[in-house]
Structure formats: structure tokens, C-alpha cells
Amino acid sequence: MELIHTAVTTLFDLDTKTLIGVLVWGNIAAAVLIQTFQSHNLSTTDIQNIKRMTLIRIFYAIGYILLFLRGVFPDILSVNAGNTILYICFYMEASLLLTMMESDSRVLSAVLKITLAAVVLSFNIFEFMYKDPSLRITMASISIFAILVTPTIKLLFSKKVSKFKHAIGFFYVILLLTIIPRSILPLVTGDVSLHTNNLYQTLFFIAQILMMVSGTIINLLFMKEKNDKIIETMAKTDSLTSIANRHCFLQEATVLFNICREQKKELTLLFFDLDHFKMINDRYGHQFGDEVLKTFTNILKQSLRNGDLSCRYGGEEFIAIVQNPRENLGELIAERIRNEVKHTSFEMIPGFRFTVSIGMISSVPGQSESLSDFIQKGDMAMYEAKKSGRDKTVVYSC
């Protein structure tokens, strides 16, 4: 037991000034690491967040440098300016976390700003009035606690928060727990300053180091995870219409088709082709043609049920698969879409109308039939609709 006690005591017998030095160099290293991450394919919002994170780490380093050089610089710099910069950094970090959590409401933002203003004002007033090292430690600890308590609660209990944010919340809790004795004991024991070496001072600065390291790494992992999801979505989605692309559709439709074939369930496929689309592009321009495609996509998505599949198959061609259709449901959906399309108007070109030709096949997939065969039959029915005058729905028949 004595050996364990000695080991633990030695482990926490760290010089406070050395720990502050670690925070200086650690924040500089974190700023460099964060900037390096900018080379990845990030959204505009994430790039802005990266810049804010870098700025926060740089200001943290400046604040800790001023604390480290206490006694070298005048108190107005090392005490007042140093602590004020750190309070602003804690506020900026809390605000950034809430923004990334999408929990940065006006009320919460106002509360944080008021807290920061009250903290900075009260600390500097007490410092100018008393210049007592123990009171300074207590005031600094209470100030940090006041700034961080709200985002910590959000990080721990918000349902929107990812596992990465919960992890940051855990380290925030550790920091807040170390702040409590640091807020009380200096007033009880007296004669405590920033560079006094004791257990609660050591734990407080170790908690800040853990928060610095974990916060930097976890935030970067969180942004990478979010960016990976965006890339995955882009790989599955048509960039113009935001509907599933051909590759994604074929993967999902193949699974559904095979299930229906094995369970002998009926499946309906609708094959859409916008009429005279090349002429629309040539006459009104590709930008307007894009608007027509997006308008049709919205009509298509609103007409289908949850669980039905749809995609932009290529150019002006779209496909939808209706699962477990009741009698004539496929035809009802097709006619609803066709009628809504031809009655759709555009503000930019009054009087313009467009139509769609639809091919439909509704049957239980045969044992030797593939999804490709099913799509081909829908395509053939669509071409029959084209040949017979367009703006029609034709059902495939053998």
C-alpha cells in the first residue's frame, strides 16, 4: 500500500509552471494540427469552424504564455490580460461547440455572452481592489466554471449530440470537478498563488491538458465523420435533383427485386421520360432545363410512399419502384404524376408547360427474370407511350 501511495503521490507531484508550459506548446501544436486538417475535402461551414478552432488555440497559447511569464511581465498583462484572454477562449470554445451541436439558440448565445461579460468585469474589479492571490485563484476558478457549466450540460444530455460530443462532455465534467476544490480551498488555506504546487492545482491543469487534447482530436474526428457522411450521400445522390442516382438505385432495387421474386410479391416499376426535353434545353437554355428536372423530381418524390424507390436513371429519364402495390395503385400514381406535370407552371417563363411519357410494368418477378429485364420492359412500355403521341401511360403487355 505504501508503494502504491508513493507512486500516486509521485505521479501527481508535478510543477504547476511546467503544466502551464505544456498548455502553451500543446495549444500551438493543436493549432498546427487543426490547420493541417483543412487540406481535406470539407464543407464551407466546417472550414469556418476549422478557422475558429485554430484561432481559439492560438489565443489559448497567448493567454497561457502570459500566465507562464507572471513575474516577468507587469500584472496588468500577466494577470488581467492573461486571464481575460483565457475567459474569452473558454467562451469561444463553448460557443463553437454549441454551434457544431446545432444548439446555438439566441437565448443560449445571449446567456453565454452575458456570463462572459460578468466574469471579465467581476474578475478585473476584484483584482484591482484586492490583489489577493488566493482570492484571484477562487475568482478565476468560479469564472471558468460559470462559462463552461451550460455547454457541459448540453454535451451530456442533448439527444442530438454524437458519441464524440458526449466524450468531450465527459472531459468537461472532469475539469468542472477539479474547479470545485480550487474555488474553495484557497480561501480556506490561504496563501495560494498560480504557481503554488498542490494536488488540486495539479489536477486542475491536468484536466485542462486532457480537455485540450481530447477536444482537438474529437472535434476533428467529428468533422471527419460528418464529412464522410456527406461524401457517402454525394456518392448515392444525383447532384442536380438530390434524388438517388442510378448506381445507388440499382443496388437497393436489386435487393428489393430479389426479395419480391423469392416471396412471390407483386412489384410495379414506372419508367418516366420527359417529352421534348432536348428542345426545352435548346429553346430555353440548360439552366431552365435543370429547373424542369428539379420540378419533376419534387413531383415524383411527393407522389411516392415511404419505402418506394426512385432515381434519376439518366438525362431526362427517371424510374420509380412501388412496393406491395394494391390493385391499380401503380396506374393511379403514374396518372397523378402525369396530370400534375402537365399542369405545372413556371414563373420565369409564363405559359410554358411540359409533359411526361410513362411506361409501366406490374407483376410478380419470374424466377428467371432479373431487375435488368424488368427495367427493359418498363423502358419498352415508355417508348410505346412516346410513339402513340406522348403524355401517356402505357402498361407493358407481352
Sine and cosine of phi, psi and omega as CSV:
sin_phi,cos_phi,sin_psi,cos_psi,sin_omega,cos_omega
0.00,0.00,-0.64,0.77,0.00,-1.00
-0.90,0.44,-0.59,0.81,0.02,-1.00
-0.91,0.42,-0.67,0.74,0.02,-1.00
-0.90,0.43,-0.68,0.73,0.01,-1.00
-0.87,0.48,-0.67,0.74,0.01,-1.00
-0.90,0.43,-0.67,0.75,-0.01,-1.00
-0.90,0.44,-0.71,0.71,-0.01,-1.00
-0.91,0.41,-0.69,0.72,0.01,-1.00
-0.87,0.49,-0.68,0.73,0.01,-1.00
-0.91,0.41,-0.62,0.78,-0.03,-1.00
-0.87,0.48,-0.60,0.80,-0.04,-1.00
-0.99,-0.17,0.10,1.00,0.03,-1.00
-1.00,0.07,0.94,0.34,-0.08,-1.00
-0.93,-0.37,0.57,-0.82,0.01,-1.00
-0.97,0.25,0.79,-0.62,-0.05,-1.00
-0.87,0.50,-0.65,0.76,-0.02,-1.00
-0.90,0.43,-0.59,0.80,0.05,-1.00
-0.90,0.43,-0.66,0.75,0.02,-1.00
-0.89,0.45,-0.62,0.78,0.05,-1.00
-0.91,0.42,-0.63,0.78,0.07,-1.00
-0.88,0.48,-0.63,0.78,0.06,-1.00
-0.88,0.47,-0.64,0.77,0.03,-1.00
-0.91,0.41,-0.59,0.81,0.05,-1.00
-0.88,0.47,-0.84,0.54,-0.08,-1.00
-0.94,0.34,-0.53,0.85,0.03,-1.00
-0.90,0.43,-0.66,0.75,0.02,-1.00
-0.94,0.34,-0.56,0.83,0.08,-1.00
-0.90,0.44,-0.71,0.70,0.03,-1.00
-0.89,0.46,-0.64,0.77,0.01,-1.00
-0.90,0.44,-0.65,0.76,0.02,-1.00
-0.88,0.47,-0.67,0.75,0.03,-1.00
-0.91,0.42,-0.69,0.72,0.00,-1.00
-0.88,0.48,-0.69,0.73,-0.01,-1.00
-0.90,0.44,-0.68,0.73,0.02,-1.00
-0.89,0.45,-0.60,0.80,0.04,-1.00
-0.88,0.48,-0.57,0.82,-0.02,-1.00
-0.91,0.41,-0.33,0.95,-0.02,-1.00
-0.90,0.44,-0.32,0.95,-0.03,-1.00
-0.94,0.33,-0.26,0.97,0.01,-1.00
-0.97,0.25,0.27,-0.96,-0.02,-1.00
-0.97,0.22,1.00,-0.08,-0.07,-1.00
-0.91,-0.42,0.38,-0.92,0.08,-1.00
-0.96,0.29,0.25,-0.97,0.01,-1.00
-0.87,0.50,-0.66,0.75,0.01,-1.00
-0.88,0.47,-0.69,0.72,-0.01,-1.00
-0.92,0.39,-0.57,0.82,0.06,-1.00
-0.89,0.45,-0.66,0.75,0.06,-1.00
-0.89,0.45,-0.66,0.75,0.03,-1.00
-0.91,0.42,-0.60,0.80,0.06,-1.00
-0.87,0.49,-0.70,0.72,0.01,-1.00
-0.89,0.45,-0.66,0.75,0.02,-1.00
-0.91,0.42,-0.67,0.75,0.02,-1.00
-0.89,0.47,-0.67,0.75,0.02,-1.00
-0.89,0.46,-0.72,0.70,0.00,-1.00
-0.88,0.48,-0.66,0.75,0.01,-1.00
-0.87,0.49,-0.72,0.70,-0.03,-1.00
-0.91,0.42,-0.60,0.80,0.03,-1.00
-0.90,0.43,-0.70,0.71,0.00,-1.00
-0.93,0.35,-0.57,0.82,0.12,-0.99
-0.84,0.54,-0.74,0.67,-0.02,-1.00
-0.86,0.51,-0.68,0.74,0.02,-1.00
-0.89,0.45,-0.71,0.71,0.00,-1.00
-0.87,0.49,-0.70,0.71,-0.01,-1.00
-0.94,0.33,-0.51,0.86,0.09,-1.00
-0.88,0.48,-0.69,0.72,0.01,-1.00
-0.90,0.45,-0.63,0.78,0.06,-1.00
-0.92,0.39,-0.66,0.75,-0.03,-1.00
-0.87,0.49,-0.59,0.81,-0.07,-1.00
-1.00,-0.08,0.38,0.92,0.07,-1.00
-0.87,0.48,0.75,-0.67,-0.09,-1.00
0.98,-0.18,-0.44,0.90,0.08,-1.00
-1.00,0.00,-0.74,0.67,0.05,-1.00
-1.00,-0.02,0.37,-0.93,0.12,-0.99
-0.88,0.48,0.43,-0.90,-0.03,-1.00
-0.85,0.52,-0.53,0.85,-0.01,-1.00
-0.86,0.51,-0.49,0.87,0.05,-1.00
-1.00,-0.01,-0.81,0.59,-0.14,-0.99
-0.95,0.30,-0.52,0.85,-0.02,-1.00
-0.99,-0.14,-0.89,0.45,-0.10,-1.00
-0.92,0.39,-0.82,0.57,-0.04,-1.00
-0.92,0.39,-0.68,0.73,-0.03,-1.00
-0.86,0.51,-0.77,0.64,0.00,-1.00
-0.93,0.38,-0.62,0.78,0.02,-1.00
-0.88,0.48,-0.69,0.73,0.04,-1.00
-0.87,0.49,-0.67,0.74,-0.01,-1.00
-0.92,0.40,-0.62,0.78,0.05,-1.00
-0.88,0.47,-0.68,0.73,0.02,-1.00
-0.89,0.45,-0.62,0.78,0.02,-1.00
-0.90,0.43,-0.70,0.71,0.04,-1.00
-0.87,0.49,-0.65,0.76,0.04,-1.00
-0.90,0.44,-0.74,0.67,-0.03,-1.00
-0.88,0.48,-0.64,0.77,0.00,-1.00
-0.92,0.39,-0.68,0.73,0.03,-1.00
-0.89,0.46,-0.68,0.73,0.01,-1.00
-0.90,0.44,-0.66,0.75,0.02,-1.00
-0.90,0.43,-0.67,0.74,0.02,-1.00
-0.87,0.49,-0.69,0.72,0.01,-1.00
-0.90,0.43,-0.60,0.80,0.05,-1.00
-0.90,0.43,-0.71,0.71,-0.01,-1.00
-0.92,0.38,-0.44,0.90,0.06,-1.00
-0.99,0.11,-0.09,1.00,-0.08,-1.00
0.87,0.50,0.58,0.81,0.01,-1.00
-0.88,-0.48,0.28,0.96,-0.09,-1.00
-1.00,0.08,0.95,0.32,0.01,-1.00
-0.96,0.27,0.28,-0.96,0.00,-1.00
-0.88,0.47,-0.65,0.76,-0.02,-1.00
-0.90,0.43,-0.74,0.68,-0.02,-1.00
-0.90,0.43,-0.65,0.76,0.04,-1.00
-0.89,0.46,-0.66,0.75,0.02,-1.00
-0.91,0.42,-0.64,0.77,0.02,-1.00
-0.87,0.49,-0.70,0.71,0.01,-1.00
-0.90,0.44,-0.66,0.75,0.00,-1.00
-0.91,0.41,-0.67,0.74,0.03,-1.00
-0.90,0.43,-0.66,0.76,0.03,-1.00
-0.88,0.48,-0.71,0.70,0.01,-1.00
-0.87,0.49,-0.73,0.68,-0.02,-1.00
-0.87,0.49,-0.69,0.73,-0.01,-1.00
-0.91,0.42,-0.65,0.76,-0.01,-1.00
-0.90,0.43,-0.76,0.64,-0.03,-1.00
-0.89,0.46,-0.71,0.71,-0.04,-1.00
-0.91,0.42,-0.76,0.65,-0.06,-1.00
-0.91,0.40,-0.66,0.75,-0.01,-1.00
-0.88,0.48,-0.74,0.68,-0.05,-1.00
-0.94,0.35,-0.56,0.83,0.06,-1.00
-0.90,0.43,-0.74,0.67,0.01,-1.00
-0.89,0.45,-0.61,0.79,-0.01,-1.00
-0.91,0.41,-0.69,0.72,0.00,-1.00
-0.93,0.36,-0.52,0.85,-0.06,-1.00
-0.99,0.17,-0.66,0.75,-0.19,-0.98
-0.92,-0.40,-0.61,0.79,-0.05,-1.00
0.77,0.64,0.65,0.76,0.01,-1.00
-0.99,-0.16,0.86,-0.51,-0.07,-1.00
-0.85,0.53,-0.66,0.75,-0.02,-1.00
-0.92,0.40,-0.69,0.72,0.04,-1.00
-0.90,0.44,-0.59,0.81,0.02,-1.00
-0.88,0.47,-0.70,0.72,0.02,-1.00
-0.89,0.46,-0.69,0.73,0.01,-1.00
-0.89,0.45,-0.73,0.68,-0.01,-1.00
-0.89,0.45,-0.67,0.75,0.01,-1.00
-0.89,0.45,-0.66,0.75,-0.02,-1.00
-0.92,0.40,-0.72,0.70,0.02,-1.00
-0.88,0.47,-0.62,0.79,-0.01,-1.00
-0.89,0.46,-0.73,0.68,0.00,-1.00
-0.90,0.43,-0.66,0.75,0.02,-1.00
-0.86,0.51,-0.71,0.70,-0.04,-1.00
-0.88,0.47,-0.61,0.79,-0.02,-1.00
-0.96,0.30,-0.61,0.79,-0.16,-0.99
-1.00,-0.05,-0.27,0.96,-0.13,-0.99
-0.90,0.43,-0.65,0.76,-0.03,-1.00
-0.91,0.41,-0.79,0.61,0.04,-1.00
-0.89,0.46,-0.50,0.87,0.03,-1.00
-0.90,0.44,-0.70,0.71,0.03,-1.00
-0.88,0.48,-0.68,0.73,0.02,-1.00
-0.88,0.47,-0.69,0.72,-0.03,-1.00
-0.90,0.45,-0.57,0.82,-0.07,-1.00
-0.99,0.11,-0.58,0.82,-0.20,-0.98
-0.90,-0.43,-0.12,0.99,0.02,-1.00
-0.95,0.30,0.72,-0.69,-0.01,-1.00
-0.95,0.30,-0.38,0.92,-0.03,-1.00
-0.97,0.22,-0.24,0.97,-0.17,-0.99
-0.97,0.24,0.68,-0.73,0.03,-1.00
-0.98,0.19,0.12,-0.99,0.01,-1.00
-0.89,0.46,-0.50,0.86,0.03,-1.00
-0.90,0.43,-0.69,0.73,-0.01,-1.00
-0.93,0.36,-0.58,0.81,0.08,-1.00
-0.88,0.48,-0.60,0.80,0.02,-1.00
-0.90,0.43,-0.67,0.74,0.06,-1.00
-0.89,0.46,-0.65,0.76,0.04,-1.00
-0.85,0.53,-0.61,0.79,0.03,-1.00
-0.88,0.48,-0.70,0.71,0.01,-1.00
-0.94,0.34,-0.51,0.86,0.09,-1.00
-0.90,0.43,-0.63,0.77,0.03,-1.00
-0.88,0.47,-0.69,0.73,0.03,-1.00
-0.85,0.53,-0.71,0.71,0.01,-1.00
-0.88,0.47,-0.70,0.71,-0.01,-1.00
-0.89,0.45,-0.60,0.80,0.02,-1.00
-0.91,0.40,-0.57,0.82,0.03,-1.00
-0.97,0.26,-0.39,0.92,0.00,-1.00
-0.95,0.31,-0.55,0.83,-0.09,-1.00
-0.84,0.54,-0.82,0.57,0.04,-1.00
-0.91,0.42,-0.51,0.86,0.00,-1.00
-0.94,0.35,-0.37,0.93,0.04,-1.00
-0.99,0.16,-0.48,0.88,-0.14,-0.99
-0.98,-0.19,-0.75,0.66,-0.17,-0.99
-0.88,0.47,-0.59,0.81,0.03,-1.00
-0.85,0.53,-0.57,0.82,0.02,-1.00
-0.96,0.28,-0.48,0.88,-0.01,-1.00
-0.98,0.19,-0.76,0.65,-0.07,-1.00
-0.99,0.13,-0.54,0.84,-0.01,-1.00
0.96,0.29,0.20,-0.98,0.08,-1.00
0.80,0.60,0.76,0.65,0.05,-1.00
-0.87,-0.50,0.73,-0.69,0.05,-1.00
-0.80,-0.60,0.00,-1.00,-0.04,-1.00
-0.85,0.53,-0.64,0.77,-0.10,-0.99
-1.00,-0.07,0.19,0.98,0.09,-1.00
-0.94,0.34,0.76,-0.65,-0.01,-1.00
-1.00,-0.07,0.93,-0.36,0.12,-0.99
-0.49,-0.87,0.11,-0.99,-0.15,-0.99
-0.90,0.44,-0.73,0.68,-0.09,-1.00
-0.94,0.34,-0.50,0.86,0.10,-0.99
-0.91,0.40,-0.71,0.70,0.00,-1.00
-0.88,0.48,-0.73,0.69,0.00,-1.00
-0.88,0.47,-0.62,0.79,0.00,-1.00
-0.88,0.47,-0.73,0.69,-0.03,-1.00
-0.96,0.26,-0.54,0.84,0.10,-1.00
-0.89,0.46,-0.66,0.75,0.02,-1.00
-0.88,0.47,-0.62,0.78,0.04,-1.00
-0.91,0.41,-0.63,0.78,0.04,-1.00
-0.90,0.44,-0.70,0.71,0.03,-1.00
-0.87,0.49,-0.67,0.75,0.00,-1.00
-0.91,0.41,-0.63,0.77,0.02,-1.00
-0.89,0.46,-0.76,0.65,-0.05,-1.00
-0.92,0.39,-0.78,0.62,-0.06,-1.00
-0.91,0.42,-0.66,0.75,-0.01,-1.00
-0.87,0.49,-0.69,0.73,0.00,-1.00
-0.91,0.42,-0.78,0.63,-0.06,-1.00
-0.91,0.41,-0.72,0.69,-0.08,-1.00
-0.92,0.38,-0.64,0.77,0.04,-1.00
-0.89,0.46,-0.65,0.76,0.03,-1.00
-0.92,0.40,-0.65,0.76,0.05,-1.00
-0.90,0.43,-0.63,0.77,0.02,-1.00
-0.88,0.47,-0.71,0.71,0.00,-1.00
-0.92,0.39,-0.59,0.81,0.04,-1.00
-0.91,0.41,-0.68,0.74,0.02,-1.00
-0.87,0.49,-0.70,0.71,0.01,-1.00
-0.90,0.43,-0.65,0.76,0.01,-1.00
-0.92,0.40,-0.61,0.79,0.05,-1.00
-0.89,0.46,-0.62,0.79,0.03,-1.00
-0.92,0.40,-0.62,0.78,0.03,-1.00
-0.90,0.44,-0.70,0.72,0.01,-1.00
-0.89,0.45,-0.65,0.76,0.02,-1.00
-0.89,0.45,-0.67,0.74,0.03,-1.00
-0.90,0.44,-0.68,0.74,0.02,-1.00
-0.88,0.47,-0.58,0.81,-0.01,-1.00
-0.94,0.35,-0.40,0.92,-0.06,-1.00
-0.98,-0.21,-0.17,0.99,-0.18,-0.98
-0.88,-0.47,0.60,-0.80,0.13,-0.99
-0.95,0.32,0.82,-0.57,-0.14,-0.99
-0.90,0.43,-0.50,0.87,-0.05,-1.00
-0.99,0.16,-0.74,0.67,-0.16,-0.99
-0.98,-0.18,-0.18,0.98,-0.03,-1.00
0.88,0.47,0.37,0.93,0.12,-0.99
-0.98,-0.19,0.26,-0.96,0.00,-1.00
-0.84,0.54,0.61,-0.79,0.07,-1.00
-1.00,0.09,0.07,-1.00,-0.11,-0.99
-0.88,0.48,-0.70,0.71,-0.05,-1.00
-0.88,0.47,-0.74,0.67,-0.01,-1.00
-0.90,0.45,-0.69,0.72,-0.01,-1.00
-0.87,0.50,-0.72,0.69,-0.04,-1.00
-0.89,0.46,-0.59,0.81,0.04,-1.00
-0.90,0.44,-0.76,0.65,-0.04,-1.00
-0.94,0.33,-0.64,0.77,-0.04,-1.00
-0.93,0.37,-0.56,0.83,0.02,-1.00
-0.89,0.46,-0.69,0.73,0.03,-1.00
-0.88,0.48,-0.74,0.67,-0.01,-1.00
-0.89,0.45,-0.68,0.73,-0.02,-1.00
-0.88,0.48,-0.70,0.71,-0.01,-1.00
-0.90,0.43,-0.62,0.79,0.04,-1.00
-0.90,0.44,-0.72,0.70,0.00,-1.00
-0.90,0.44,-0.58,0.81,0.02,-1.00
-0.92,0.38,-0.69,0.73,-0.01,-1.00
-0.93,0.36,-0.62,0.79,-0.06,-1.00
-1.00,-0.06,0.06,1.00,0.02,-1.00
0.81,0.58,0.75,0.67,0.05,-1.00
-0.97,-0.23,0.57,-0.82,-0.01,-1.00
-0.96,0.27,0.56,-0.83,-0.01,-1.00
-0.70,-0.72,0.66,-0.75,0.03,-1.00
-0.90,-0.43,0.76,-0.64,0.05,-1.00
-0.89,-0.46,0.75,-0.66,0.05,-1.00
-0.91,-0.42,0.79,-0.61,-0.01,-1.00
-0.92,-0.40,0.89,-0.45,-0.08,-1.00
-0.95,-0.31,0.62,-0.78,0.13,-0.99
-0.64,-0.76,0.86,-0.52,-0.02,-1.00
-0.94,0.34,0.77,-0.64,-0.09,-1.00
-0.96,0.27,0.66,-0.75,0.08,-1.00
0.80,0.60,0.61,0.79,-0.09,-1.00
-0.93,0.36,-0.58,0.82,0.04,-1.00
-0.88,0.48,-0.63,0.77,0.02,-1.00
-0.91,0.41,-0.59,0.81,0.04,-1.00
-0.88,0.47,-0.71,0.70,0.03,-1.00
-0.89,0.46,-0.70,0.71,-0.05,-1.00
-0.92,0.40,-0.62,0.79,-0.10,-1.00
-0.99,0.10,-0.66,0.75,-0.12,-0.99
-0.94,-0.33,-0.14,0.99,0.02,-1.00
0.99,-0.14,0.42,-0.91,-0.06,-1.00
-0.93,0.37,-0.50,0.87,0.01,-1.00
-0.89,0.45,-0.68,0.73,0.05,-1.00
-0.93,0.36,-0.60,0.80,0.07,-1.00
-0.85,0.52,-0.62,0.78,0.06,-1.00
-0.89,0.45,-0.63,0.78,0.03,-1.00
-0.90,0.44,-0.60,0.80,0.04,-1.00
-0.90,0.44,-0.70,0.72,0.02,-1.00
-0.88,0.47,-0.68,0.73,-0.01,-1.00
-0.92,0.38,-0.61,0.79,0.03,-1.00
-0.90,0.44,-0.70,0.72,0.03,-1.00
-0.89,0.45,-0.65,0.76,0.01,-1.00
-0.86,0.51,-0.68,0.73,0.02,-1.00
-0.89,0.46,-0.66,0.75,0.03,-1.00
-0.89,0.46,-0.69,0.72,-0.01,-1.00
-0.88,0.47,-0.76,0.65,-0.05,-1.00
-0.90,0.43,-0.61,0.79,-0.01,-1.00
-0.95,0.32,-0.36,0.93,-0.06,-1.00
-1.00,0.01,-0.28,0.96,-0.04,-1.00
-1.00,-0.07,0.29,-0.96,0.02,-1.00
-0.99,-0.10,0.25,-0.97,0.13,-0.99
-0.88,0.47,0.74,-0.68,-0.02,-1.00
0.98,-0.17,-0.38,0.93,0.10,-0.99
-0.96,0.28,0.48,-0.88,-0.04,-1.00
-0.95,-0.31,0.52,-0.85,0.07,-1.00
-0.44,-0.90,0.37,-0.93,0.02,-1.00
-0.32,-0.95,0.29,-0.96,0.24,-0.97
-1.00,0.01,0.93,-0.36,-0.14,-0.99
-0.98,0.19,-0.46,0.89,0.01,-1.00
0.33,-0.95,0.74,-0.67,0.02,-1.00
0.85,0.53,-0.88,-0.48,0.01,-1.00
-0.98,-0.20,0.30,0.96,-0.01,-1.00
-0.98,-0.19,0.69,-0.72,0.02,-1.00
-0.74,-0.68,0.46,-0.89,0.05,-1.00
-0.76,-0.65,0.60,-0.80,0.13,-0.99
-0.73,-0.68,0.60,-0.80,0.09,-1.00
-0.86,-0.50,0.82,-0.57,-0.02,-1.00
-0.97,-0.22,0.84,-0.55,-0.03,-1.00
-1.00,0.04,0.52,-0.85,0.09,-1.00
0.67,0.74,0.81,0.59,-0.07,-1.00
-0.95,0.30,0.68,-0.73,0.16,-0.99
-0.98,0.21,0.07,-1.00,-0.10,-0.99
-0.85,0.53,0.79,-0.61,0.06,-1.00
0.92,0.40,0.16,0.99,-0.02,-1.00
-0.89,0.46,-0.67,0.75,0.00,-1.00
-0.86,0.52,-0.70,0.71,0.01,-1.00
-0.91,0.40,-0.63,0.78,0.01,-1.00
-0.89,0.46,-0.69,0.73,0.02,-1.00
-0.90,0.43,-0.71,0.71,-0.02,-1.00
-0.87,0.49,-0.71,0.70,-0.02,-1.00
-0.93,0.36,-0.59,0.81,0.05,-1.00
-0.88,0.47,-0.71,0.71,0.01,-1.00
-0.91,0.43,-0.72,0.69,-0.05,-1.00
-0.87,0.48,-0.69,0.73,-0.02,-1.00
-0.94,0.35,-0.63,0.78,0.01,-1.00
-0.92,0.39,-0.62,0.79,0.01,-1.00
-0.87,0.49,-0.75,0.66,-0.11,-0.99
-0.96,0.29,-0.22,0.98,0.05,-1.00
-0.97,-0.24,0.14,0.99,0.01,-1.00
-0.99,0.12,0.72,-0.69,0.02,-1.00
-0.90,-0.44,0.28,-0.96,-0.03,-1.00
-0.79,-0.61,0.78,-0.63,-0.02,-1.00
-0.90,0.44,-0.58,0.81,-0.08,-1.00
-0.94,0.34,-0.45,0.89,0.05,-1.00
-0.71,-0.71,1.00,0.08,-0.01,-1.00
-0.85,0.52,0.65,-0.76,0.03,-1.00
1.00,-0.01,-0.23,0.97,0.00,-1.00
-0.96,0.26,0.68,-0.73,0.10,-1.00
-0.69,-0.72,0.45,-0.89,0.11,-0.99
-0.68,-0.73,0.30,-0.95,-0.04,-1.00
-0.76,-0.65,0.16,-0.99,-0.01,-1.00
-0.67,-0.74,0.64,-0.77,0.10,-0.99
-0.98,-0.20,0.67,-0.74,-0.13,-0.99
-0.78,-0.62,0.77,-0.64,0.15,-0.99
-0.96,-0.29,0.63,-0.78,-0.09,-1.00
-0.69,-0.72,0.66,-0.76,0.18,-0.98
-0.72,-0.69,0.74,-0.68,-0.01,-1.00
-0.70,-0.72,0.93,-0.37,-0.02,-1.00
-0.23,-0.97,0.16,-0.99,0.15,-0.99
-0.99,0.11,0.84,-0.54,-0.03,-1.00
-0.84,0.55,0.72,-0.69,0.03,-1.00
-0.95,0.30,0.37,-0.93,-0.06,-1.00
-0.88,0.48,-0.55,0.84,-0.01,-1.00
-0.99,-0.14,0.09,1.00,-0.07,-1.00
-1.00,0.00,0.59,-0.80,0.04,-1.00
-0.92,-0.38,0.21,-0.98,0.06,-1.00
-0.87,0.50,-0.62,0.79,0.02,-1.00
-0.86,0.50,-0.65,0.76,0.05,-1.00
-0.89,0.45,-0.67,0.74,-0.03,-1.00
-0.89,0.45,-0.71,0.71,0.01,-1.00
-0.90,0.43,-0.64,0.76,0.00,-1.00
-0.88,0.47,-0.62,0.78,0.03,-1.00
-0.92,0.40,-0.64,0.77,0.07,-1.00
-0.89,0.45,-0.62,0.79,0.03,-1.00
-0.90,0.44,-0.68,0.74,0.02,-1.00
-0.89,0.45,-0.65,0.76,0.02,-1.00
-0.91,0.41,-0.61,0.79,0.03,-1.00
-0.90,0.44,-0.66,0.75,0.02,-1.00
-0.92,0.39,-0.50,0.86,0.11,-0.99
-0.90,0.44,-0.63,0.77,0.05,-1.00
-0.90,0.45,-0.62,0.79,0.03,-1.00
-0.90,0.43,-0.73,0.68,-0.08,-1.00
-0.92,0.39,-0.47,0.88,-0.07,-1.00
-1.00,-0.06,0.30,0.96,0.14,-0.99
0.87,-0.49,-0.03,1.00,0.00,-1.00
0.92,0.39,0.11,-0.99,-0.02,-1.00
0.79,0.61,0.74,0.68,-0.02,-1.00
-0.61,-0.79,0.30,-0.95,0.16,-0.99
-0.92,-0.40,0.83,-0.56,0.02,-1.00
-0.88,-0.47,0.77,-0.64,0.02,-1.00
-1.00,-0.04,0.74,-0.67,-0.02,-1.00
-0.91,0.42,0.69,-0.72,0.10,-0.99
-0.68,-0.73,0.62,-0.78,-0.05,-1.00
-0.90,0.44,0.00,0.00,0.00,0.00
